[in-house]
Amino acid sequence: MILAIECAVSGGSLSLLLNGVEFANWVGTAVKSRAEDLLPEIEKLMSGNGVNKFDINQIAVSTGPGSFTGIRIGIATALGLKMGLNASLSSVSVLYTIGRAYAGKHKRSLVAVPAGRGAVCLQRYSFERDSLIAHDEPVSADLEDFVRIIRDETETAFLVHSDLTDCFDKGSVYQDIGTNLARLVGIEAWKNPTRRESPLFISKAF
C-alpha cells in the first residue's frame, strides 16, 4: 500500500493506492504552508478509508517543481513518515511523472504545472524506444510567455494541470491532467519503487 504526497502544486493532493490502483484521495483548495496542516489531512484520509498507518508499506513524494515551501513540507513529512512507519520511500519530479503517465499516447509532449504567483513550470519530453527522454531542463515562465510558448509549439501534446487550461484558445487541443497529481506520483512509485530524485527548486525567470 502506498501513500503518495504532492504538496508543491496548487492546493496539493494525497492519494492512497493498493497494488498501483488508487482507492482514496484528497485534493486541497489552497497551498499548504505549514506541516501541521498536512498531517491531519493524511490522518483523516487514512481513518476515513479504514487504513491503519502501519498498513502503509511505501511513501511516495513529489520533488516539485512548484512552491518552494510546499516541496520542503512534502519531503520533510515523507521522511518523517518513512522513519515512523518503517516504510520505504520514493521521490519523483511531478513533471516526469506526468510525462510518464501519458508517454504511450504521445511522441512529443510539453508538461506544465502552476508554480504559484503567476509562474508556470514546464518541461519537454519525447517518447522513444519505450523510454521517456527529457529534451530540456525544467524552466519557469510567466503566464504571458506560457501562452506564447504553446502557440509557437508544433506537433507537441500539451499535458497541463487544470489550473492552466484557461491559457488555451477555444478549440486548442490539450490534455487536462486534473488536480490530483498525487495519484500519478503514487503510480510511478509503484512502477519504480527505488526511484529517488532531488528537489526541483526552480526560480522564476521573470
C-alpha positions as CSV (number, residue, x, y, z in Angstrom):
1,M,0.0,0.0,0.0
2,I,1.3,3.4,-1.0
3,L,0.7,6.8,0.5
4,A,1.5,9.5,-2.2
5,I,2.1,13.1,-1.2
6,E,2.1,16.1,-3.6
7,C,2.5,19.5,-1.8
8,A,4.2,21.6,-4.4
9,V,1.4,22.4,-6.9
10,S,-1.7,24.4,-6.3
11,G,-3.6,23.1,-3.2
12,G,-1.7,19.8,-3.1
13,S,-3.1,16.3,-3.1
14,L,-2.8,13.0,-1.3
15,S,-3.5,9.5,-2.7
16,L,-3.8,6.0,-1.3
17,L,-3.0,3.2,-3.7
18,L,-3.1,-0.6,-3.4
19,N,-1.1,-2.5,-6.0
20,G,-0.8,0.6,-8.1
21,V,-4.6,1.4,-8.1
22,E,-5.9,4.5,-6.3
23,F,-8.8,3.8,-3.9
24,A,-8.9,7.1,-2.0
25,N,-7.6,10.7,-2.4
26,W,-7.7,14.2,-1.1
27,V,-7.2,17.4,-3.2
28,G,-6.6,20.7,-1.5
29,T,-8.0,24.1,-2.4
30,A,-5.2,26.2,-1.1
31,V,-1.4,25.9,-0.8
32,K,-0.5,24.2,2.4
33,S,2.1,26.4,4.1
34,R,2.6,24.5,7.4
35,A,3.4,20.9,8.2
36,E,0.6,20.8,10.8
37,D,-1.9,21.4,8.0
38,L,-0.8,18.4,6.1
39,L,-0.6,15.7,8.7
40,P,-4.2,16.0,9.9
41,E,-5.3,15.6,6.2
42,I,-3.2,12.4,5.9
43,E,-4.7,11.1,9.2
44,K,-8.3,11.9,8.0
45,L,-7.7,10.2,4.6
46,M,-6.5,7.0,6.2
47,S,-9.0,6.8,9.0
48,G,-11.9,7.7,6.7
49,N,-11.0,4.7,4.5
50,G,-10.2,2.2,7.2
51,V,-6.4,2.3,6.7
52,N,-4.2,1.7,9.7
53,K,-1.0,3.7,9.4
54,F,1.1,0.6,9.7
55,D,-0.6,-0.8,6.6
56,I,1.5,1.7,4.6
57,N,4.5,0.0,3.0
58,Q,5.7,2.8,0.9
59,I,5.7,6.6,0.9
60,A,5.9,8.4,-2.4
61,V,6.5,12.1,-2.6
62,S,6.7,14.8,-5.3
63,T,10.0,16.6,-5.5
64,G,8.4,19.5,-7.4
65,P,8.7,21.8,-9.1
66,G,6.2,24.3,-7.6
67,S,6.0,26.1,-4.3
68,F,9.4,26.0,-2.5
69,T,7.6,25.8,0.9
70,G,5.4,23.0,-0.4
71,I,8.3,21.0,-1.7
72,R,10.1,21.2,1.6
73,I,7.0,20.3,3.6
74,G,6.1,17.4,1.4
75,I,9.6,15.9,1.6
76,A,10.0,16.5,5.3
77,T,6.7,14.9,6.0
78,A,7.5,11.9,3.8
79,L,10.8,11.4,5.6
80,G,9.2,11.6,9.0
81,L,6.5,9.0,8.0
82,K,9.2,6.8,6.5
83,M,11.0,6.6,9.8
84,G,7.9,6.4,11.9
85,L,6.2,3.6,9.9
86,N,9.4,1.8,8.8
87,A,8.2,2.2,5.2
88,S,10.3,2.6,2.0
89,L,10.5,6.0,0.3
90,S,10.5,7.1,-3.3
91,S,10.6,10.6,-4.8
92,V,10.0,11.8,-8.3
93,S,9.6,15.0,-10.2
94,V,5.9,15.7,-10.9
95,L,6.8,16.8,-14.5
96,Y,8.5,13.5,-15.2
97,T,5.6,11.7,-13.5
98,I,3.0,13.4,-15.8
99,G,5.1,12.7,-18.9
100,R,5.5,9.0,-18.0
101,A,1.7,8.7,-17.3
102,Y,0.9,9.8,-20.9
103,A,4.1,8.7,-22.7
104,G,2.4,5.9,-24.7
105,K,0.0,8.3,-26.2
106,H,2.3,11.0,-27.5
107,K,5.7,11.0,-29.2
108,R,6.4,14.6,-28.1
109,S,4.9,16.4,-25.1
110,L,5.2,19.6,-23.1
111,V,4.2,19.2,-19.5
112,A,3.2,22.2,-17.4
113,V,2.1,22.9,-13.9
114,P,1.3,26.1,-12.0
115,A,4.0,27.2,-9.5
116,G,2.2,30.0,-7.8
117,R,2.4,33.8,-8.0
118,G,1.8,33.8,-11.8
119,A,4.5,31.3,-12.6
120,V,4.3,28.1,-14.7
121,C,6.9,25.3,-14.6
122,L,7.3,23.3,-17.8
123,Q,9.5,20.7,-19.5
124,R,9.5,19.0,-22.9
125,Y,9.8,15.2,-23.4
126,S,9.8,12.7,-26.2
127,F,8.9,9.0,-26.0
128,E,11.5,6.9,-27.9
129,R,12.0,3.1,-27.7
130,D,9.8,2.8,-24.6
131,S,11.7,5.5,-22.8
132,L,10.8,9.0,-21.7
133,I,13.5,11.4,-22.7
134,A,13.8,15.0,-21.4
135,H,14.6,17.4,-24.2
136,D,15.5,20.3,-21.9
137,E,15.7,21.3,-18.2
138,P,12.6,22.3,-16.4
139,V,12.1,26.1,-16.5
140,S,9.7,28.7,-15.3
141,A,7.7,31.2,-17.3
142,D,5.0,33.8,-16.6
143,L,1.5,33.2,-17.9
144,E,2.0,35.5,-20.9
145,D,5.2,33.7,-22.0
146,F,3.5,30.4,-21.5
147,V,0.6,31.4,-23.8
148,R,3.2,32.4,-26.4
149,I,5.1,29.1,-26.0
150,I,2.1,26.9,-26.6
151,R,1.1,28.9,-29.6
152,D,4.6,28.5,-31.1
153,E,4.9,24.8,-30.4
154,T,4.1,22.4,-33.2
155,E,3.5,18.6,-33.3
156,T,3.5,18.7,-29.5
157,A,1.0,17.3,-27.0
158,F,0.2,19.6,-24.1
159,L,-0.2,17.9,-20.7
160,V,-1.3,20.6,-18.3
161,H,-2.7,20.9,-14.8
162,S,-6.4,22.0,-14.7
163,D,-5.4,25.5,-13.4
164,L,-3.7,26.2,-16.7
165,T,-6.4,25.2,-19.2
166,D,-7.6,28.8,-19.4
167,C,-4.3,29.6,-21.2
168,F,-5.5,27.8,-24.3
169,D,-7.6,29.3,-27.1
170,K,-11.0,27.8,-27.8
171,G,-10.6,24.8,-30.0
172,S,-7.0,24.2,-28.9
173,V,-6.0,20.5,-28.3
174,Y,-4.6,19.7,-24.8
175,Q,-4.8,17.1,-22.1
176,D,-6.2,18.3,-18.8
177,I,-4.4,16.1,-16.3
178,G,-6.7,17.3,-13.4
179,T,-5.6,18.4,-10.0
180,N,-4.9,15.0,-8.3
181,L,-1.2,14.8,-9.1
182,A,-0.5,12.6,-6.0
183,R,-2.2,9.7,-7.8
184,L,0.3,9.9,-10.7
185,V,3.2,10.2,-8.2
186,G,1.9,7.0,-6.5
187,I,1.6,5.1,-9.7
188,E,5.1,6.0,-10.7
189,A,6.4,4.9,-7.3
190,W,4.6,1.6,-7.7
191,K,6.3,1.0,-11.0
192,N,9.7,2.3,-9.9
193,P,9.8,1.9,-6.1
194,T,13.5,2.7,-5.8
195,R,13.4,6.0,-7.7
196,R,14.9,8.9,-5.8
197,E,15.1,12.4,-7.3
198,S,16.5,15.6,-5.7
199,P,14.1,18.5,-5.0
200,L,13.4,20.7,-8.0
201,F,13.6,24.3,-6.7
202,I,13.1,26.4,-9.9
203,S,13.5,30.1,-9.5
204,K,11.3,32.4,-11.5
205,A,12.9,33.6,-14.8
206,F,11.0,36.8,-14.8
